[in-house]
Amino acid sequence: MLHGKRILLIVAGGIAAFKSLELIRRLRERGAAVRCVLTDAGARFVTPLSLQALSEDRVYGDMFSLTDESEMGHIQLSRDADLLVVAPATANILARMAAGLADDLAATVLLATDKPVLAAPAMNVRMWTHAATVANVEILKKRGVTFVGPNDGAMACNEHGPGRMSEPAEIVAAVESMLVATQRPLAGKRALVTSGPTREAIDPVRYISNHSSGKQGHAIAAALARLGAEVTLVSGPVAVGDPAGLRTVHVESADQMLAACLAAGRVDVAVCAAAVADWKAAKPAGAKIKKKTGTQPPAIELTPNPDILATLSKPGPGRPALVVGFAAETEDLVANAIAKRSRKGCDWIVANDVSPATGTFGGERNTVHLVSAEGVEAWPTLAKGDVADRLAARIALHLGRPRSAEAAE
Ligand SMILES: Cc1cc2nc3c(=O)[nH]c(=O)nc-3n(C[C@H](O)[C@H](O)[C@H](O)COP(=O)(O)O)c2cc1C
């Protein structure tokens, strides 16, 4: 999937530098050419010889090398690449990037480039959460730098928390989604995404709903739009803003959500990420139900809501080529997701564990399994934006396949 792509890998001075060796191997396995720039501190952790042997290319480090500058100057290094990857991205190099410093070859290349940049931070948890690093990351994100990780976990410094560099496989996935994004493989395709909770009125002031924040669904809609799709996002009531570059339709109830989905017309892919309430009040009261002292609380009779995922999955000429459902479960995640896939007739299920301990509802990260006819894939814990990018890249791959390959699945 990375055939013909050229990656400039900048290795800075952190303990995680050893993982960049594995990263080079995996990128090359996927067909990419990798050229390395090593900082002075980075060279304390991995040798230029190891990077050179794995990349089968020269390793660059000295800005003032006469030979390097005549053969491959600092500007040419970035010109020759499709993507710059900083892994590990130390607190120091992030600060230098944010400040616009050009005090060594790595920083100069990063300042001189007009190519996309992916950073994989790796540092002690206190360095990562320090206000200076937080501000630097914010600045870099605003300038368009993409981040993968860091992950939570045990660290070399005997501490625990966010700061571990993403695993090489996760960085490769981020590289793939960035490079696929530059190709806009979903141009000409139409996508429908549902997101957020629904609200089912009990009376004019009370409702049944759930904790869905809409963060994951909105991120998926945005990721599909970045890949060039014309996206309609049907959103229940959420606090997150409307993503740029697509059409958002605001609804409250499941009935309204279904109507908005059907009104969106024919689409190539439908992603049902909304947490649609299973039931609604059978007879919502027209006026506020009064609390009467000394009487029993009122019984609310429930009736099932329309099944949006099953409706969109129904075979027929108007069915999207790909229907993706979400399963939010608190137990037997994978078994329930497999059963849901066949019950609803959809093509893929993204299963996420929403037990309170996971913090998935409303949180920033998500651990999902992708269930398809080909089997079950466990994805690592990722930021919701990274889950969205990865799913959008997979959708693009699937929709780009010749029909015979789809039929064979
Ligand atoms: C043993 C050791 C481990 C280090 N690990 C990290 C690290 O994981 N992340 C980080 O940001 N800095 C780490 N540092 C500090 C950096 O090496 C230092 O800030 C250096 O100036 C980074 O330079 P560079 O960003 O140009 O590569 C470590 C230092 C030592 C001595």
The ligand as a Gaussian input file, in Angstrom:
#p B3LYP/6-31G(d) Opt

LIG

0 1
 C       18.607000       8.041000      29.020000
 C       17.856000       9.199000      28.424000
 C       16.599000       8.988000      27.921000
 C       15.851000      10.039000      27.366000
 N       14.620000       9.784000      26.869000
 C       13.890000      10.803000      26.376000
 C       12.588000      10.567000      25.876000
 O       12.080000       9.443000      25.853000
 N       11.877000      11.617000      25.410000
 C       12.385000      12.893000      25.408000
 O       11.671000      13.800000      24.998000
 N       13.629000      13.129000      25.861000
 C       14.391000      12.123000      26.331000
 N       15.649000      12.380000      26.805000
 C       16.181000      13.744000      26.711000
 C       16.643000      14.048000      25.294000
 O       17.601000      13.094000      24.851000
 C       17.199000      15.453000      25.210000
 O       16.164000      16.372000      25.480000
 C       17.848000      15.758000      23.888000
 O       18.302000      17.086000      23.916000
 C       16.888000      15.572000      22.737000
 O       17.470000      16.052000      21.571000
 P       16.774000      15.893000      20.143000
 O       15.351000      16.225000      20.320000
 O       17.502000      16.845000      19.253000
 O       17.001000      14.506000      19.673000
 C       16.421000      11.336000      27.338000
 C       17.694000      11.534000      27.832000
 C       18.414000      10.483000      28.375000
 C       19.783000      10.732000      28.906000

